[in-house]
């Protein structure tokens, strides 16, 4: 919305912002045809933080330890999620917990041996 004010005395006027100068009615307070227009714009930016770690070893192609902790945009949930994931290849351990940021409810939690955790994420078999 555009607010129209007198450019001389700053009185708020009941006038559309697209009225041509020659069609303006003089300001009832000071009789000026000068105008000032006020436009307000609002936007929102959300910032998320996430910590990712990888521990590599020269004798292994894949990292021996990976972890993710933090908030991210969910592809399947209308709310954002908090993801905690640990992949520990040395100790054959996998852990993941997904939490809804609005309700605080746990959406998904899985823990077990990494060698048993197949067919998920990047380990999915191609169709």
Z-matrix of the N, CA and C atoms (Angstrom, degrees):
N
C 1 1.451
C 2 1.533 1 109.28
N 3 1.315 2 114.12 1 142.28
C 4 1.461 3 120.55 2 -179.98
C 5 1.525 4 108.02 3 -108.92
N 6 1.322 5 115.61 4 127.89
C 7 1.464 6 120.55 5 175.96
C 8 1.528 7 107.99 6 -96.20
N 9 1.337 8 115.77 7 130.33
C 10 1.466 9 121.16 8 -179.19
C 11 1.531 10 108.12 9 -104.91
N 12 1.330 11 115.08 10 126.97
C 13 1.472 12 121.86 11 178.21
C 14 1.525 13 108.93 12 -127.04
N 15 1.308 14 115.08 13 157.73
C 16 1.456 15 120.35 14 173.91
C 17 1.523 16 107.58 15 -67.82
N 18 1.322 17 116.86 16 131.36
C 19 1.457 18 121.32 17 -179.69
C 20 1.519 19 112.99 18 -73.46
N 21 1.324 20 117.25 19 -12.54
C 22 1.465 21 121.87 20 -178.55
C 23 1.534 22 111.89 21 -96.46
N 24 1.354 23 116.81 22 -52.39
C 25 1.469 24 120.16 23 -173.45
C 26 1.537 25 113.28 24 -112.58
N 27 1.328 26 116.79 25 -1.51
C 28 1.471 27 123.29 26 175.73
C 29 1.532 28 113.87 27 70.32
N 30 1.313 29 118.92 28 18.61
C 31 1.466 30 122.32 29 176.54
C 32 1.523 31 109.20 30 -71.18
N 33 1.341 32 116.82 31 135.44
C 34 1.471 33 120.84 32 176.53
C 35 1.523 34 107.73 33 -71.32
N 36 1.334 35 116.22 34 129.96
C 37 1.461 36 121.70 35 -176.72
C 38 1.519 37 111.06 36 -112.57
N 39 1.315 38 116.52 37 145.77
C 40 1.457 39 122.18 38 176.38
C 41 1.532 40 106.99 39 -90.34
N 42 1.324 41 115.47 40 75.87
C 43 1.463 42 121.88 41 -174.26
C 44 1.523 43 108.26 42 -145.11
N 45 1.309 44 116.09 43 143.70
C 46 1.467 45 119.78 44 176.66
C 47 1.529 46 109.49 45 -73.18
N 48 1.314 47 115.84 46 152.99
C 49 1.469 48 120.13 47 -177.30
C 50 1.526 49 113.09 48 -76.18
N 51 1.332 50 117.53 49 -15.70
C 52 1.468 51 119.72 50 -177.05
C 53 1.536 52 113.44 51 -98.29
N 54 1.330 53 117.78 52 12.22
C 55 1.472 54 120.85 53 178.54
C 56 1.528 55 109.03 54 -71.84
N 57 1.342 56 115.99 55 129.37
C 58 1.467 57 120.73 56 179.18
C 59 1.526 58 110.20 57 -67.69
N 60 1.331 59 115.48 58 152.11
C 61 1.467 60 121.83 59 -176.90
C 62 1.522 61 111.09 60 -53.78
N 63 1.340 62 117.14 61 -45.06
C 64 1.467 63 120.57 62 -176.74
C 65 1.537 64 112.49 63 -68.97
N 66 1.330 65 118.13 64 -13.56
C 67 1.465 66 121.07 65 179.94
C 68 1.538 67 112.04 66 -104.21
N 69 1.319 68 117.93 67 -1.29
C 70 1.464 69 120.95 68 -179.10
C 71 1.522 70 111.37 69 -70.18
N 72 1.317 71 113.96 70 145.78
C 73 1.462 72 120.53 71 173.64
C 74 1.529 73 106.16 72 -92.98
N 75 1.315 74 118.82 73 133.55
C 76 1.468 75 120.07 74 -178.84
C 77 1.530 76 111.59 75 -56.54
N 78 1.308 77 115.34 76 149.25
C 79 1.464 78 122.10 77 177.32
C 80 1.532 79 109.20 78 -56.82
N 81 1.337 80 118.15 79 130.78
C 82 1.480 81 119.82 80 -179.07
C 83 1.525 82 112.53 81 -66.93
N 84 1.327 83 117.81 82 -17.72
C 85 1.458 84 120.97 83 -178.07
C 86 1.530 85 112.84 84 -89.73
N 87 1.371 86 116.06 85 -47.86
C 88 1.479 87 118.43 86 -175.00
C 89 1.531 88 113.14 87 -124.36
N 90 1.322 89 117.82 88 -1.99
C 91 1.471 90 125.28 89 177.01
C 92 1.531 91 113.89 90 69.77
N 93 1.307 92 117.92 91 18.44
C 94 1.460 93 121.63 92 178.69
C 95 1.526 94 110.41 93 -81.01
N 96 1.353 95 115.45 94 150.85
C 97 1.462 96 121.43 95 173.20
C 98 1.538 97 110.82 96 -100.83
N 99 1.302 98 116.44 97 -1.21
C 100 1.463 99 122.03 98 179.10
C 101 1.534 100 109.31 99 -71.02
N 102 1.333 101 116.84 100 142.75
C 103 1.461 102 120.98 101 -178.22
C 104 1.520 103 111.16 102 -132.01
N 105 1.331 104 115.16 103 150.02
C 106 1.471 105 123.48 104 172.00
C 107 1.526 106 105.97 105 -124.58
N 108 1.322 107 116.22 106 138.23
C 109 1.458 108 121.11 107 -177.48
C 110 1.525 109 109.46 108 -117.61
N 111 1.318 110 114.89 109 134.94
C 112 1.461 111 120.48 110 179.67
C 113 1.529 112 108.42 111 -115.92
N 114 1.323 113 114.80 112 122.49
C 115 1.461 114 121.22 113 178.59
C 116 1.524 115 107.40 114 -124.16
N 117 1.333 116 117.14 115 130.25
C 118 1.457 117 121.34 116 177.44
C 119 1.526 118 109.27 117 -112.93
N 120 1.304 119 115.43 118 130.23
C 121 1.460 120 121.68 119 177.00
C 122 1.522 121 108.37 120 -117.92
N 123 1.311 122 116.34 121 140.06
C 124 1.455 123 121.07 122 179.20
C 125 1.524 124 108.91 123 -130.67
N 126 1.308 125 115.19 124 140.03
C 127 1.455 126 120.69 125 176.13
C 128 1.516 127 107.64 126 -145.86
N 129 1.313 128 115.90 127 167.42
C 130 1.458 129 120.55 128 -178.17
C 131 1.519 130 109.19 129 -135.99
N 132 1.304 131 114.94 130 136.49
C 133 1.458 132 121.04 131 176.24
C 134 1.525 133 107.49 132 -123.41
N 135 1.314 134 116.57 133 130.32
C 136 1.451 135 120.88 134 176.56
C 137 1.524 136 108.49 135 -111.32
N 138 1.305 137 114.21 136 135.59
C 139 1.459 138 120.32 137 -179.74
C 140 1.520 139 108.15 138 -117.58
N 141 1.310 140 116.03 139 135.00
C 142 1.456 141 121.74 140 179.26
C 143 1.517 142 108.24 141 -119.08
N 144 1.311 143 115.07 142 148.77
C 145 1.459 144 117.51 143 174.07
C 146 1.519 145 108.94 144 -118.22
N 147 1.306 146 114.11 145 148.24
C 148 1.451 147 121.14 146 -178.79
C 149 1.519 148 107.61 147 -150.90
N 150 1.313 149 115.39 148 133.74
C 151 1.456 150 121.22 149 179.41
C 152 1.520 151 108.75 150 -107.46
N 153 1.322 152 116.09 151 124.39
C 154 1.461 153 121.76 152 176.78
C 155 1.517 154 107.95 153 -118.86
N 156 1.323 155 116.15 154 135.00
C 157 1.460 156 120.27 155 176.80
C 158 1.520 157 109.50 156 -128.37
N 159 1.323 158 115.34 157 148.21
C 160 1.466 159 122.41 158 174.94
C 161 1.513 160 107.87 159 -140.31
N 162 1.317 161 115.55 160 132.80
C 163 1.461 162 121.73 161 174.55
C 164 1.516 163 106.61 162 -113.78
N 165 1.329 164 115.91 163 120.93
C 166 1.457 165 120.55 164 -177.92
C 167 1.523 166 110.09 165 -109.73
N 168 1.310 167 113.83 166 154.59
C 169 1.457 168 121.76 167 178.60
C 170 1.528 169 107.32 168 -129.95
N 171 1.328 170 118.74 169 138.98
C 172 1.469 171 120.93 170 -177.31
C 173 1.529 172 113.58 171 -58.80
N 174 1.331 173 117.20 172 -28.98
C 175 1.467 174 119.49 173 -177.01
C 176 1.531 175 113.37 174 -85.46
N 177 1.338 176 118.09 175 -6.48
C 178 1.463 177 120.93 176 -179.80
C 179 1.519 178 110.36 177 -117.67
N 180 1.346 179 115.84 178 140.29
C 181 1.461 180 120.87 179 177.10
C 182 1.541 181 110.18 180 -73.29
N 183 1.344 182 116.20 181 -45.61
C 184 1.460 183 121.13 182 179.02
C 185 1.525 184 109.43 183 -87.44
N 186 1.344 185 117.07 184 154.50
C 187 1.469 186 119.20 185 175.50
C 188 1.531 187 110.34 186 -59.79
N 189 1.316 188 116.64 187 143.73
C 190 1.466 189 119.87 188 179.80
C 191 1.527 190 110.72 189 -80.07
N 192 1.330 191 117.07 190 -18.82
C 193 1.460 192 121.51 191 178.96
C 194 1.521 193 108.53 192 -148.38
N 195 1.332 194 116.57 193 133.24
C 196 1.460 195 122.49 194 175.68
C 197 1.521 196 108.64 195 -137.19
N 198 1.317 197 115.84 196 143.69
C 199 1.465 198 119.02 197 174.33
C 200 1.522 199 109.59 198 -145.52
N 201 1.321 200 113.64 199 150.37
C 202 1.464 201 122.53 200 175.61
C 203 1.518 202 106.58 201 -133.81
N 204 1.323 203 116.72 202 133.29
C 205 1.460 204 120.56 203 173.25
C 206 1.523 205 108.06 204 -144.92
N 207 1.340 206 115.43 205 125.25
C 208 1.456 207 118.87 206 175.30
C 209 1.506 208 112.99 207 149.53
N 210 1.316 209 114.20 208 -179.81
C 211 1.456 210 122.07 209 -176.23
C 212 1.522 211 110.05 210 -89.56
N 213 1.324 212 114.78 211 144.88
C 214 1.464 213 119.86 212 175.58
C 215 1.516 214 109.82 213 -151.43
N 216 1.324 215 115.87 214 163.93
C 217 1.458 216 122.46 215 177.42
C 218 1.522 217 107.67 216 -75.05
N 219 1.312 218 115.68 217 131.87
C 220 1.459 219 120.99 218 -179.79
C 221 1.518 220 110.30 219 -88.97
N 222 1.317 221 116.25 220 140.78
C 223 1.461 222 120.93 221 176.87
C 224 1.529 223 111.37 222 -82.60
N 225 1.352 224 117.50 223 -28.02
C 226 1.460 225 121.01 224 -174.72
C 227 1.524 226 113.94 225 -113.44
N 228 1.330 227 118.18 226 -7.76
C 229 1.455 228 122.42 227 -176.42
C 230 1.525 229 108.50 228 -116.93
N 231 1.345 230 119.27 229 134.84
C 232 1.467 231 119.09 230 179.48
C 233 1.532 232 113.52 231 -63.79
N 234 1.318 233 116.49 232 -26.98
C 235 1.468 234 120.27 233 177.23
C 236 1.523 235 108.90 234 -90.82
N 237 1.311 236 115.98 235 163.33
C 238 1.457 237 119.79 236 172.17
C 239 1.525 238 108.10 237 -74.96
N 240 1.311 239 115.70 238 167.08
C 241 1.454 240 120.43 239 -178.51
C 242 1.522 241 110.15 240 -126.40
N 243 1.326 242 115.04 241 158.86
C 244 1.454 243 121.58 242 167.99
C 245 1.518 244 105.60 243 -108.24
N 246 1.320 245 115.49 244 125.02
C 247 1.459 246 120.78 245 -177.19
C 248 1.523 247 109.46 246 -112.38
N 249 1.320 248 115.31 247 129.93
C 250 1.464 249 123.27 248 170.50
C 251 1.525 250 106.44 249 -121.06
N 252 1.320 251 116.13 250 119.33
C 253 1.470 252 119.13 251 -179.98
C 254 1.527 253 108.80 252 -140.07
N 255 1.319 254 115.06 253 135.47
C 256 1.470 255 121.88 254 174.87
C 257 1.517 256 107.83 255 -129.55
N 258 1.333 257 115.16 256 128.78
C 259 1.462 258 121.94 257 172.67
C 260 1.525 259 105.68 258 -120.89
N 261 1.329 260 115.71 259 110.10
C 262 1.465 261 122.37 260 -177.50
C 263 1.527 262 107.98 261 -115.82
N 264 1.338 263 116.36 262 95.49
C 265 1.466 264 120.89 263 -175.96
C 266 1.538 265 112.08 264 -72.21
N 267 1.309 266 118.08 265 -32.25
C 268 1.471 267 120.07 266 179.39
C 269 1.522 268 111.78 267 -64.24
N 270 1.334 269 116.40 268 -38.99
C 271 1.469 270 121.09 269 -178.41
C 272 1.530 271 112.87 270 -102.44
N 273 1.363 272 116.96 271 10.99
C 274 1.455 273 122.92 272 178.01
C 275 1.536 274 111.43 273 51.15
N 276 1.343 275 116.17 274 49.51
C 277 1.462 276 121.10 275 -175.67
C 278 1.522 277 110.47 276 -124.70
N 279 1.333 278 114.52 277 140.78
C 280 1.461 279 122.18 278 175.93
C 281 1.517 280 108.02 279 -133.69
N 282 1.332 281 116.83 280 135.09
C 283 1.461 282 121.53 281 176.28
C 284 1.520 283 108.45 282 -143.91
N 285 1.335 284 115.77 283 136.28
C 286 1.463 285 120.31 284 175.55
C 287 1.524 286 109.04 285 -148.50
N 288 1.339 287 115.40 286 136.71
C 289 1.464 288 121.82 287 175.03
C 290 1.524 289 107.05 288 -138.17
N 291 1.329 290 115.96 289 131.22
C 292 1.460 291 123.42 290 178.64
C 293 1.531 292 107.20 291 -118.13
N 294 1.348 293 116.01 292 127.00
C 295 1.467 294 121.51 293 -177.74
C 296 1.524 295 109.62 294 -121.88
N 297 1.332 296 116.31 295 135.35
C 298 1.464 297 122.88 296 174.50
C 299 1.529 298 107.95 297 -73.06
N 300 1.338 299 116.97 298 124.61
C 301 1.472 300 120.15 299 -176.23
C 302 1.523 301 113.01 300 -71.09
N 303 1.318 302 118.86 301 -22.96
C 304 1.464 303 121.02 302 -178.99
C 305 1.534 304 111.14 303 -82.26
N 306 1.330 305 116.41 304 -49.71
C 307 1.465 306 119.78 305 -175.53
C 308 1.524 307 112.94 306 -91.74
N 309 1.332 308 116.57 307 -22.94
C 310 1.464 309 119.86 308 -174.86
C 311 1.514 310 112.79 309 80.29
N 312 1.337 311 116.90 310 1.64
C 313 1.470 312 121.12 311 -179.96
C 314 1.522 313 111.19 312 -74.34
N 315 1.317 314 115.68 313 146.06
C 316 1.461 315 121.06 314 174.53
C 317 1.525 316 107.68 315 -78.89
N 318 1.317 317 116.13 316 120.57
C 319 1.462 318 122.05 317 179.87
C 320 1.527 319 109.97 318 -84.51
N 321 1.327 320 115.62 319 -38.94
C 322 1.465 321 120.81 320 -175.92
C 323 1.521 322 108.11 321 -151.50
N 324 1.326 323 116.23 322 139.43
C 325 1.463 324 120.59 323 173.63
C 326 1.516 325 107.77 324 -147.17
N 327 1.324 326 115.49 325 131.01
C 328 1.465 327 121.22 326 -177.00
C 329 1.521 328 108.01 327 -145.44
N 330 1.322 329 116.02 328 134.50
C 331 1.453 330 121.02 329 179.14
C 332 1.516 331 108.33 330 -147.25
N 333 1.311 332 115.99 331 140.96
C 334 1.458 333 118.74 332 178.01
C 335 1.514 334 111.54 333 167.59
N 336 1.321 335 113.64 334 -164.48
C 337 1.455 336 119.78 335 178.84
C 338 1.522 337 109.22 336 -74.10
N 339 1.303 338 116.19 337 134.97
C 340 1.465 339 121.46 338 179.67
C 341 1.521 340 110.77 339 -62.56
N 342 1.309 341 116.95 340 -36.80
C 343 1.474 342 120.73 341 -179.87
C 344 1.526 343 111.84 342 -64.65
N 345 1.330 344 118.22 343 -23.00
C 346 1.472 345 121.92 344 176.41
C 347 1.529 346 112.05 345 -88.09
N 348 1.305 347 116.82 346 -11.87
C 349 1.467 348 122.18 347 -175.46
C 350 1.531 349 109.06 348 -92.81
N 351 1.306 350 116.44 349 81.08
C 352 1.462 351 122.15 350 -178.11
C 353 1.519 352 109.83 351 -121.11
N 354 1.342 353 116.49 352 155.31
C 355 1.456 354 122.08 353 177.47
C 356 1.520 355 113.51 354 80.03
N 357 1.343 356 117.63 355 21.59
C 358 1.470 357 122.50 356 178.46
C 359 1.511 358 108.47 357 -123.54
N 360 1.344 359 115.94 358 154.68
C 361 1.476 360 120.38 359 173.76
C 362 1.514 361 112.75 360 51.57
N 363 1.339 362 116.94 361 -129.15
C 364 1.458 363 120.90 362 -177.90
C 365 1.522 364 111.99 363 -74.37
N 366 1.343 365 117.88 364 -8.86
C 367 1.470 366 121.32 365 178.36
C 368 1.520 367 111.85 366 -91.26
N 369 1.350 368 118.22 367 7.11
C 370 1.460 369 120.91 368 178.39
C 371 1.518 370 109.99 369 -65.04
N 372 1.323 371 114.79 370 143.39
C 373 1.459 372 119.77 371 177.61
C 374 1.530 373 109.19 372 -80.04
N 375 1.303 374 116.28 373 140.92
C 376 1.470 375 120.82 374 178.42
C 377 1.511 376 109.57 375 -70.37
N 378 1.341 377 116.36 376 141.61
C 379 1.460 378 121.13 377 179.98
C 380 1.508 379 110.13 378 -83.28
